[in-house]
Amino acid sequence: ARYIWKHTWRQQVWILCIVGLSMIPYFMSFDLPKQIVNGPIQGDGFDGPDAVQPFLALSLDLPFVGTADLFSGFMLTREQMLYALSFFFLFLVVVNGLFKFYINTYKGRLGERMLRRMRFELFALLLRFRPEDIRAVKPAEAASIIKDEVEPIGGFTGDAFIQPAFLGMQALTALTFIMVQSFWLGLVALSVVAIQAFV
């Protein structure tokens, strides 16, 4: 792990930032199905057939100032809101998929680059031996060490820091969403996870 971090820390920091950024649409995709069901499907806030609600309204709660409306949103009927929220959910699914695609592709490239570096270093070490020592090693054995035996390290290079961070942040995002919905249910989920982690 120290060797991987020493040679790839810039790339690891970059992809960890991308992982953190990917949690925003991931969290939003949790809340949207609830909005779809409670809003246009069950009719919360739509009192009459011509009732409208704002879609994509943006506002900030500022201390000492109050609520600042940045964008009033698009006023949509119940059916229009259902379509808008459904397409927005589809958009978030695509964005989450693109983030995963980028992260996995970057991990693969990172692993291949690291593997190439290790093979060059092993080959350079092999050339440092005296000719009589090299004669004692079969060429097939040396080639197997450099080519085949370091291959699994390439996959580990990509996963060493990114995979735990990605899965851990996904779990924390899901737990945060549960706690926002119901604090006690979140505590129950946290205790179950803690017990599993301990076991």
C-alpha positions as CSV (number, residue, x, y, z in Angstrom):
1,A,0.0,0.0,0.0
2,R,2.9,2.4,0.8
3,Y,4.5,1.6,-2.6
4,I,1.2,2.3,-4.4
5,W,0.6,5.5,-2.5
6,K,4.1,6.8,-3.1
7,H,3.9,6.4,-6.9
8,T,0.2,7.2,-7.5
9,W,-0.9,9.7,-4.8
10,R,-1.8,12.4,-7.3
11,Q,-4.0,10.1,-9.2
12,Q,-5.5,8.6,-6.0
13,V,-6.3,12.1,-4.7
14,W,-8.0,13.1,-8.0
15,I,-10.1,10.0,-8.2
16,L,-11.1,10.3,-4.5
17,C,-12.3,13.8,-5.3
18,I,-14.4,12.4,-8.1
19,V,-15.8,9.7,-5.7
20,G,-16.8,12.5,-3.3
21,L,-18.5,14.5,-6.1
22,S,-20.4,11.4,-7.2
23,M,-22.1,11.2,-3.9
24,I,-24.2,14.3,-4.7
25,P,-26.3,12.7,-7.5
26,Y,-26.2,9.4,-5.5
27,F,-27.9,11.1,-2.5
28,M,-30.4,13.0,-4.8
29,S,-31.4,9.7,-6.4
30,F,-32.4,8.4,-3.0
31,D,-34.8,11.3,-2.3
32,L,-36.4,11.5,-5.7
33,P,-38.6,8.3,-5.6
34,K,-40.1,9.6,-2.4
35,Q,-40.9,12.9,-4.0
36,I,-42.5,11.1,-7.0
37,V,-44.7,9.0,-4.9
38,N,-45.7,11.6,-2.3
39,G,-46.1,14.4,-4.8
40,P,-47.7,13.7,-8.2
41,I,-48.8,10.1,-7.6
42,Q,-50.5,10.6,-4.2
43,G,-51.3,14.2,-4.9
44,D,-49.6,16.0,-2.0
45,G,-49.8,19.7,-2.6
46,F,-52.1,19.3,-5.6
47,D,-55.5,20.3,-4.2
48,G,-57.5,20.7,-7.5
49,P,-57.2,19.5,-11.1
50,D,-55.5,22.7,-12.1
51,A,-53.2,23.0,-9.1
52,V,-49.5,23.6,-9.9
53,Q,-46.3,23.3,-8.0
54,P,-42.8,24.6,-8.7
55,F,-40.2,22.3,-10.2
56,L,-36.5,23.0,-9.7
57,A,-37.1,25.9,-7.3
58,L,-33.8,27.0,-5.7
59,S,-33.6,28.9,-2.4
60,L,-31.0,29.4,0.3
61,D,-31.6,29.9,4.0
62,L,-29.1,32.5,5.0
63,P,-28.4,33.6,8.7
64,F,-29.4,37.1,9.6
65,V,-31.0,37.5,6.1
66,G,-33.6,34.8,5.9
67,T,-34.6,32.8,2.8
68,A,-33.2,34.0,-0.5
69,D,-35.0,32.8,-3.6
70,L,-32.5,32.1,-6.4
71,F,-34.9,30.6,-8.9
72,S,-38.7,30.3,-8.6
73,G,-38.9,27.2,-10.7
74,F,-41.2,26.0,-13.4
75,M,-44.9,25.8,-12.4
76,L,-46.2,22.4,-13.4
77,T,-49.5,20.5,-13.1
78,R,-49.7,17.1,-11.4
79,E,-49.1,15.1,-14.6
80,Q,-46.4,17.4,-15.8
81,M,-44.6,17.1,-12.4
82,L,-44.8,13.3,-12.6
83,Y,-43.1,13.3,-16.0
84,A,-40.5,16.0,-15.0
85,L,-39.6,14.1,-11.8
86,S,-39.4,10.7,-13.6
87,F,-37.1,12.1,-16.3
88,F,-35.0,13.8,-13.7
89,F,-34.7,10.5,-11.9
90,L,-33.7,8.8,-15.1
91,F,-31.1,11.6,-15.6
92,L,-29.6,10.9,-12.1
93,V,-29.4,7.2,-12.9
94,V,-27.5,8.0,-16.1
95,V,-25.2,10.4,-14.2
96,N,-24.5,7.8,-11.4
97,G,-23.7,5.3,-14.1
98,L,-21.3,7.7,-15.9
99,F,-19.5,8.3,-12.6
100,K,-19.1,4.6,-12.0
101,F,-17.9,4.1,-15.6
102,Y,-15.3,6.9,-15.2
103,I,-14.1,5.6,-11.8
104,N,-13.8,2.0,-13.0
105,T,-12.0,3.0,-16.2
106,Y,-9.6,5.3,-14.3
107,K,-8.9,2.5,-11.8
108,G,-8.0,0.1,-14.7
109,R,-5.7,2.7,-16.3
110,L,-4.1,3.4,-13.0
111,G,-3.5,-0.3,-12.4
112,E,-1.9,-0.8,-15.8
113,R,0.4,2.2,-15.4
114,M,1.5,0.9,-12.0
115,L,2.0,-2.6,-13.4
116,R,4.2,-1.2,-16.2
117,R,6.3,0.7,-13.6
118,M,6.8,-2.4,-11.5
119,R,7.8,-4.5,-14.5
120,F,10.4,-1.9,-15.5
121,E,11.8,-1.9,-11.9
122,L,11.9,-5.7,-11.7
123,F,13.7,-5.8,-15.1
124,A,16.2,-3.1,-14.0
125,L,16.8,-5.1,-10.8
126,L,17.4,-8.3,-12.8
127,L,20.0,-6.5,-14.9
128,R,22.0,-5.6,-11.8
129,F,22.9,-9.2,-11.0
130,R,26.3,-10.5,-12.0
131,P,26.3,-12.6,-15.3
132,E,27.2,-15.8,-13.3
133,D,24.2,-15.2,-11.0
134,I,21.8,-14.7,-14.0
135,R,23.0,-17.9,-15.5
136,A,21.6,-19.8,-12.5
137,V,18.1,-18.4,-13.1
138,K,16.1,-19.9,-16.0
139,P,14.9,-17.2,-18.5
140,A,11.4,-18.6,-18.3
141,E,11.3,-18.2,-14.5
142,A,12.5,-14.6,-14.8
143,A,9.9,-13.8,-17.5
144,S,7.2,-15.5,-15.5
145,I,8.0,-13.4,-12.4
146,I,8.0,-10.1,-14.4
147,K,5.0,-10.9,-16.6
148,D,2.6,-13.2,-14.8
149,E,3.3,-13.0,-11.0
150,V,2.9,-9.3,-10.7
151,E,-0.3,-9.2,-12.8
152,P,-2.8,-9.3,-9.8
153,I,-1.0,-6.3,-8.2
154,G,-2.4,-4.2,-11.1
155,G,-6.0,-4.9,-10.0
156,F,-5.1,-4.2,-6.4
157,T,-3.5,-0.9,-7.3
158,G,-6.8,0.5,-8.6
159,D,-8.8,-0.9,-5.7
160,A,-6.4,-0.2,-2.8
161,F,-7.7,3.2,-1.8
162,I,-10.5,3.9,-4.2
163,Q,-12.7,0.9,-3.5
164,P,-12.9,1.3,0.3
165,A,-13.5,5.0,-0.1
166,F,-16.2,4.5,-2.8
167,L,-18.1,1.8,-0.9
168,G,-17.6,3.6,2.5
169,M,-18.9,6.9,1.1
170,Q,-21.9,5.1,-0.5
171,A,-22.7,3.5,2.9
172,L,-22.4,6.8,4.7
173,T,-24.6,8.6,2.1
174,A,-27.3,5.9,2.5
175,L,-27.0,6.1,6.3
176,T,-27.2,9.9,6.2
177,F,-30.4,9.7,4.0
178,I,-32.0,7.2,6.5
179,M,-31.1,9.5,9.4
180,V,-32.6,12.5,7.6
181,Q,-35.8,10.6,7.1
182,S,-36.0,9.1,10.6
183,F,-33.3,9.6,13.2
184,W,-34.2,6.5,15.2
185,L,-34.4,4.2,12.2
186,G,-30.9,5.6,11.3
187,L,-29.6,4.7,14.7
188,V,-31.0,1.2,14.4
189,A,-29.3,0.8,10.9
190,L,-26.0,2.3,12.4
191,S,-26.1,-0.2,15.3
192,V,-26.7,-3.2,12.9
193,V,-23.8,-2.0,10.7
194,A,-21.5,-1.6,13.8
195,I,-22.3,-5.1,15.0
196,Q,-21.6,-6.5,11.5
197,A,-18.3,-4.6,11.4
198,F,-17.3,-5.8,14.8
199,V,-18.1,-9.5,13.9
